[in-house]
């Protein structure tokens, strides 16, 4: 069995690129993890779908992923087609429960290493396709927080606060809370601009000052 050593992984239920990792994520320092060379079709299936592995692979990778703490992840491995790599964590049924991207340097190292190891045939079945959002993880987070705040102001009839936020956002003073609410909700359905980032920071600051 081939292994990759000393790698940072950020296992999440939904795959996110390394540049979207958040400081609040539980990023794991992996001392050793099984490594498999797969073909490109298999990689696309692993990346795009929730899958369940079949055959003996689960038995082969059991307790082979060692953490810096000297504990072990029960079922995990890295899979690469020589161009892209992905780390997967499985449950005891062989179903993928978490995925992780790799830092760029690790991905390049693994891609180069693939030339020296044989292809492995991975037996698996596709459970379902996964939704891929066009927005980044950060954009989705900001939209979610903005919507929560807008809904809260509207639900609690916080007219003064909503007028202030609306003025900062749209450079317009309104008294109609329904119109403000609808305009703000519609705005966050579009792509985020610098102004939405400013309002997000303003909202965060308002809570920090409480």
N, C-alpha and C positions, 0 to 999 in steps of 0.2 A: 504494500500500500504506500502511496505517495502522500507526503504531508507538506503543508506550508506553515512557516514559523513566524511568531512575533508580528501579529497583525491586529489592527483595531477593527472591530465590527460593531455595528449598531443595528441589532435585530429589532425589526418592527413588523407589525402585522401587515402594513402597507409599505411596499418598497419605496425608498426615497434615496436620491443621489447623495453622495458624501457631502456635497456643498450645501445640502439642506439639513444636515445634522444640527440638532438643537443642543444648547448647553445643558438642558434639563434631561436629555436622553441618557439612558444607562448604557454608555459605550463600554464594551468589554475589550480588555486586552487579552488576546488569545495567544498562548504560548505555542500551541500545536493544534492543527486541524487537518483532517483528511482532505485530499485534493484529487479531483477527477477531471480528466480530459474528455469532453463530450463533443458531438457534432453541433453545427450551428442550428439545425432544426430543433434539436433537443433543448438547446439554450433558449431559443425563442419561446418554446413551450413552458419552460421553467420560469422565465421572466414574465410571461403574459398571463399565466393561468395559475389557479390553485391546483396542485397535483398531488397524487398519492403514489409513492414508489411501491413497487412490488418486487418479489424475488428476495435475494439474500443481502441486498445492500444495507438494509437497516441493521442486520446482525453484524455486518462488517464494521460499521461506523459507531457502534454502541460504545459509549464512554471513551471515545478516542480523541475528543476535543478537550484539551486541557487549558484551563484558565490561569491567569497570573496568580490567582489565589490558591492554585493547586487543586481546586475543585474541577469538576468535569461537566460539560454539557452532554446530556445523554445521547442525543442524536443530532449531529450537525456535520456539514461538509461544505467545501467550496467546489463549484463546478465552473469550468471554463472551456470555451470553444477556440481559444487562442486569440480571440479579438475582444471578448467581453467575459467578465467573471461575475458570479453571484454566490453569496453564501446563503445556505438554507438551513433552517432548524425544523425538525420533524417531531411529531408526537409518536407514541408507541404503536400507532396504527399505520405509520408511514406517511401521514398527511403533513404537508407543509403548514407550519403554524406561524413562522416568522421568516423574513427575508432581510438581507443586508447587502448594500453596495460595499465597495472597497475604496480605500483611498487611492488616488491616482497612481502613486508610486508602487503600491502593492499590486494593483491591476496590471501595470506594465511589466513588473517582475514575473507575475504568473503567466501572462501572455507569452513571454519569452521562454519560460520553462516548459510550456506546452509542446514545443518542438522536440523535446527530449523524452516525452512519455507517450505511451500508446493510448489510443482512443478506448474509452470504456463504453459499453452499451448499457444504457440506463433503462430499466423496465419500469414503466409508470403508466398511470391512467389520469386523464384530465377530469377533474371534478367540476370545475366551472371556470369561465373567463373572469378576469379581474378588471374592474373599471380603472382606466388610466385618465387622470385629470390633466387638463392642459395647464392649469395653474400650478405653480410651485407649492410646496408644503407651507412655506411662509405666507404666500398669498392667501391660501385657504384659511390659515389661522387668523390672519388679519380680517378677512371677510367675516369669519365666524364671530370674532369679538366685536366688530362693528355692528353686526346684526343683533347680537345680544344686547348691546348698549342701546341701540335705537329702539328695540322692542321694549326694553325696560323703561326708558324715558316715556315712551308712548303709553305703556300700560299703567304707569304710575302718575300720568298726567304732569310730568315735570316740564311745564311749558317754558320756564325761564332757562333751564339748562338746555333744552332742545333749541330754543331760539339762539342761544350763544353758540352752540355747536354748528347749527345751520349757518349762522353768519360767517363763522370761520371757514366753513366748508364751501359755501356757495357765494359768499360776499353779497348776501342779500338778507334783508330783515323781513321776516314774516311773522304773523300772529296766528295763522291757521295751522294747528298742530297736525291735522290730517294731511294737509298738503306737504308739510315738512317731512312727515313720516314717509309718505309715498315717494317723494323725490329722493330721499336718502336711501330707501330700500332699493329703488330702481337703479341708483347710482352704483351700488356695490354688486349689481348683477353684471356690470361691464368689467373690462380690464381695469386693474388698479392703476391710478396715476400717483404722482408725487403728493398730491393733495390728500388722498386717502391715507397715505403713510403718515402725513402730518397730523391728521385727525386721530389716527390710531395712537400716536405718541402723546397727543393732547389728552386723550381719554386715560391712558396709562398714568400720565402725570397727575391728573385730577384725583386718582385713587391713592397715589403715593403721598399726596398732600393732605389726605384726610387724617 
